[in-house]
């Protein structure tokens, strides 16, 4: 009886939580203010109006073509200029930059097979058409030329292989684009030591004779990930897809196969982030916390191959002649390390670890992981840490279990007496109540 009550109590809490989450989502949507476009001369962070030019497609010239047939050699689009590609190596990453694109991100501390040292490292971004996965960023404008992610940002300097110097805290790699309208955009990638968050800063300088208004976009594009199978393979049960976070509606996610079936995504957000998740790793674009963006999901087809795209469009800048403006974002390319993610101080980013889709369950799992990590810092072994966590949880629940055992013991004592009364009075409930 007590077990049934406990089960019903947890079921009621779960249902009440789900109802509250849905009600809160509807209330938030109903009271969400309409975005207002700003028209400052050199400010950033403006809202994204509906008349923004179309963002270039993430396929065609923007994505390498898939092999025409099995066994054929893969071909890549001609938009990549090998002379403008820069390889950056830090203590954690080896990344290829191509102006508006971040390609071939190799995680140097994570081998594909820990038992075989020559198996190579995990690659989160990959220019191989069979496993295409890339971070892209560019600009669109209604008032003149603008560099999309296909444009040739030119590296400043002749160095094409950049390495984080010993003792340096970070390494910076600048690119520049100059338009025929006198607008120059200088893009600087900053790679920190020991980190996985790449800062991407764009400075817009208007040396022309007319106002220039532009909107930055940042997107993650990939082919369908390989399907993992097997009951003993944890990746077969892990979430693979897009996630996003807005301050108003918080965390949400969508599997790749549901990109189309679940309808369009068109979210206005100030701050927030977008990401693509897999089992142990993820990539994410993190705009400035005061920047206004529009988050969208889409799919495109290129030679029969589906490309999944999650995009943040905005903020916008309006730069008068002789003036300048800048915008920046962070690009996370790395593992689901809770401590490293928390160090970014980005609201909701720890949800990318994906303990659960539901906030209350994710919070509970986060607490358990915190305790587990604390135990591990003492014993130094994850196996013993898990055993210690189980013992601790059982100890915390012992008072409840003890009450249950006491109640069951009383029931066992009363069972013979109850049986005697039942045999004596049968189905006469009135006499049973008076006995």
N, C-alpha and C positions, 0 to 999 in steps of 0.2 A: 504493500500500500504506500509506504513512504517513498519507495523507488519511483512509483507512478507519479506521486506528487512532485518529486524533484524533476522528473522528465517533463511534466506539464508546465512547471515553473520556467524551465529553460526554454521550452517551446513558446510560451507566452512572451518571454522577454525577446526572443528572436523575432516573432511576428510584430511585436510592438516597435522594435527597432526599425524593421523594414518599413512599417507604416509611417513612422516619424521621418525617416530619410526621404520617402517619396513626398510627404507633405511639405517638408522643408524645401525640396527641389522645386515644387510647384509655386510655393510662396516666393522663393527667390526669383524665379522666372517672371512672376507676375509683377514684382516690384523693381525689376531691373531697369535702371534709367536708360534712356536712349543716348547713344554716343553722340558727342558734339565735336565736329571738326574744328581744329584750331588754325589760326592764320597768323602766327607770329613770324617775324622776319627770319630769325636764325635759330628758332627753338626746335627741339625735337620732341617726340612723344605724342604727336598729334594723332587723333583718331583716324581710322581708315574709312573714308567715304565710299559710297557705292560706285563712284565714277573712276576708280583706280584702273589704269590700263591692265590688260590681261597679262598674267605672269607667264613667261615662256614655258612650254610644255616640258615635262620631266623626261620625255622620251625623245624619239627621233634623233636629232643631232645631240641632244643632251645626255643620251644614254647609249652605251655601246650596243650594237646589234647582236642578237642571239645568233648562234650558228644556224645556217640555212637548213642543214640536215645533219643527221647523226654522223659523226666522224669528220664533219667539215671543220676547218680551222676557224676559230672565232675571229671576228673583225670588230674593230672599235671605230667609233665615229671620229671624224677628222677635226673635231673641235679642240682636241687636246694638242697643245703645242709643246713638244718635248723640251724645247729650249726655255720655256717659261715655267716648267715644273721644278719645284724645290723639295728636296727630301730633308726632313728635320728629324734629328735623333736626340732624345733625352734619356733620362734614366728609366723612364716608364713607357715611352712611346717611340715608334718610328712611323712618321706620317709623310705622305706625299701631298703637297699643296699645288694646285693648278689654278691660281687666281680665285675664281669664285667657287671652286670645288675643293673638298677635302677627300682625298682618295687614299686607299691602301694604308689604313691605320692598323699597325701591328702592336700588340700589347706585349712588351718585352719581358714582363714578369710572370706571364701566364703561358707556359708551354702547352701545346695541344695534347701531349701525352707526358705526364710527369715521370713515367718510368723509362721513356725513351727520349734522351736529350736531343737527338737529331730530328725529331718529328716536326720542328718548327714551333712558332708561337701562334697564339690566337690572333686572327685578323678580323677586326670588327667591320672596317670598311674594305671593300675589295673591288678593283676595277675589272676583274675577270667577268666577262659577260654571263658566264654560267652562274656566278654568285654575286652579281652586281649589287653594291650597297654603298651609298655615298651621301655626304652632307653637301648641300649646295646653298649658295647665297648670292643674291644680285639685287638690282634696282630696276624699277619701272617708273616712267614719268609721262605726264601729259604735256609737258612744256619744253621738251627737247630730248636730245639723246641721253641714254642712260645705259650703264653696263649691266646686262643680265649675267647669269652664271655661265653663259657660253662665251662671253666676251673675254678677250685676252688681257687680263690684268698682268702687267709686266713687273717682274721682280726688280726691286731697287738694289743694284749691285750685281756683280758677276758671279757671286757664290751660289752654287746650286746644291751643295751638300752642307747643311748647317748642323752643328753639334753643340749641345749644351756644354759650355766650358766648365772645367773643374772649379768648384767654389762659387759658381754663379747661381743666382736664385731663379733665373728665367732666361729664355732666349726669345728674341723678337725677330719676326720675318716680315718686312714690309713689301707690299705690292702697290702699284699705282695704275690708274686708268685716266686718260685725258680725252675728253670728248671734243667734237668740232665746235660745240657751243661755248667753249671756254671753261667748262665745268671739269674739275679734277677730283677724283675720289681716291684717297689713299687708304688702303686696307692693311692693317697690322695684326698679325697673329702673334699672340704671346703664349709661350709654353712654360708653365712653372715646373720647378724641380719637384719630383715626388708626387705630382698631381696628374689628374686626367681631365681637368677643365681648361679648355683652350679659350682664351679671351680673343674675340674678334671685334676689332674697333674700326669703324669707317669714319673718315673725316672728309666732309664735302666742302670744297672751296670753289666759289663761283667767281671766276675771272672774266666772265662774259659781260654782256651789256643788258641782259634781261633776267627777271626773276626765274629761278629754277625750283620746281616743286617735284620731289621724288619720294618714293616709298620703298623701303628695303623689304625684301622677303628672304626668309630662311626656311629651308625644307630638308627633310630626310627622305631618301628614295631608295627602294630596294626591290629586288626580285622576290618571288615567293621563296621563303626559306625551305631547306630540305626537311621533309617529314621524318621525325624520329619515331620509331616503334619499339615495342618490347615492354613487358610489365616491369622489368628491372631497370629500365632506362628512365631516369628522372626527367629528362627533357621531353619524353613523350607525354608527360602530365603537366609540364610547365606552360605558362601563358606566353604566347607569341603574338605580338600585334602592336597596335599604337595605343599610347596613353597620353592624356593631357590633364592639365590642372589650371583652373581659373580661381581667383580669390572668391568669386561669388558662388560658383557651383561645385567647387572643390575637384576631387579626383574622379576621373572616368577612364574607361578603356574600351577597346574594340578589337576583336580578333581580325586577322587578315581576311578570312573567308566571309566576314560580316561587313566588310567595308561598303559594299553595295546594298546588301539586303537591309541593313539597319538605317538606311537613308543618309542624307547629306549632313555634314557637320559644318556649322557656321557660327562660331562662338566669338563674341567680342570679349577681350580680356585686357586688363591693365596688369602687367606683370604675367605671372604664370609660366608655363613651360609646355613643350611638346616632346614626345619621345617615342622611340621604337624599342620594344623589349624582347629579350630572349631569356634563356634560363639563367645564366650567370652574369650576363653583360647587358648593357644598354647604351644607346646614344640619345642625346637630348639637346635641343636648342633652348636656351634660357635667356629670354629678352630682359632688358632692364626692368626693375620692379615698378617703375613709373611709366614705362612705355606701353602705348596702346597698340594692340595687335588684333588680327582676326585669324582664328585657328580654323583650318579646313582639312578635311580628308578627301582623297580622291584616288582613283585608279586610272591608269592609262595603258594602252596597248601598243606594243612595238614589235612588229614581226611575229605576232601571235603570243608574245610574252607579256604577262601582266606585271605592271610596276605599281607598287603601293607608295603613296606620297602623303606625308603629313606636313603641313605648311603653316608658318606664322607670317602673315603679311602685315607690315607696319613695324615701327612707327613711320610717320611721314615727316619730311622736313621742307621748309619753304625758305630758300636762301636768296637774299637780294644780292645784286652785283657788288663785288668787293667784300662780301661777308663769307662766313663759314659756319658749319654746324657739324655735329658728330653724333653717332649712335653706336652702341656697343651691345654685345651679347656674349654669353658663354656657350661653348659647345662641349658637352660632356661626352667623352669617348673612353669608356672603361668598364670596370667590374661593378657589381652591386655590393660595394663595401660600405656598410652603414656609417662607420666613423668618417670615412672620406666624404660621403654624401652630406652628412650633417655639417661638416666643416664648410660647405658652400653657403650655408645660411640662407637657403632658398625655401620658402614655404611650400610644404607638400612634397618636396623632392624625394624624401625618404619613402614615399608611397611607390616610387619606381621599383623598389625592392620587391613589391607585389606580394606582401604577406597574405593579403586578401583583398578582394574587391570591396568589401564592406568595411566602413570606417571603424566600427566597434571591434570587429575581429582583427583588423590590422593593428589597432592600438594595443589590444591584448597580446597579439603575437610580438609586437615591438617590445612590450614589457618583458615577456619571457625571453626574448633574444638578448635584452640588456642584462638580465640576470645570468643567462647562459654565458655571455661574454665576460661578465665579472668573475664567474667561477673559473672560466678558462684562463683568465689572467693570473689566477692563483695556481691551478693544477697543471696548466700547460698542455693538456690533452683533451681533445674534443670528446672522445668516448667517455672518459671519466667525468667530464663536464656535464654530459647528458644524463649520466647516472646520478650525479649530484643534484641536477635540476629536478629530476623525477622524485628523488627523496625529499627535496625541499617542498615540492608541490604536495606530495602525500602528507608531509608534516603539517602544512598549512590547512589541509582539508581534513586532518585527523579529528578535530572536534565534531565536525558534521558526520563523519563516518562513525565516530563513537556513539553519538546520539542514535544513529540508525541501528547500530548493533544492539544498543540497550533496548530500543523499541522492539527489535526482532526477538530478543531474549524474553521480554515480557509476553510477547505473543506466544512463544513456545510454551511458557508456563501456563498460560490460559487455554492453550489448545485442548488438553485433556478434559478440562472442566466444560469447555464449549461443546466438545463431542458428547459428553454425558448428557448435557441439557438437550442437545439435539435428538439423542436417542430416546430421552424420556418424553419430550413434548412434540417431537416430530416437526410438522410444518405449522404448528400453532404459534404464530408470532406474538400474540398477546401474552400467552403464558411464558414464552421465552423472555419477553421484556420484563415481566414481573419476577422472574426467577433471580 
